[in-house]
Amino acid sequence: MVDSLIEFSFWLVGILNYISQIAFVFLTLVFLPLAIFKKTRGISGTVFIYYSYLYGAVVWLLGLAMTLIHWGGWGLIIGLFLFGVGVVPMGIVGEFIYSSSSQGFMFLFLLALVFIFRYIGLALMFSHQKYLDEQKLI
């Protein structure tokens, strides 16, 4: 059961990672330049936030797989009881304890990217809202 769940999560991570890479190309080539203009910052911010959720799903599934590999089924149950996001910290701790620390730091970097993309998206959306409010005053 655990082995099939690990295989399924890595299969799903592979698909979502491929979609995430294509989305990242669109993000950098289309929506990042659109963030320069005030009128289109809202669209860019929305896309950045959607991308952060897609990337968050990849990180969560990686956390699920790493928790299963390093801690087994009981670690997964404990991680899921921590509001559903506990598998990511459990996977990070498992990487540091049972694997190399470079993989643990890479996992932390991936988790930080989720919040960085979300912050950029929110900043762009707030900037766009400020622009819209200024337009109403004129």
Order of alpha helices (4+ residues) and beta strands (2+ residues): alpha-alpha-alpha-alpha
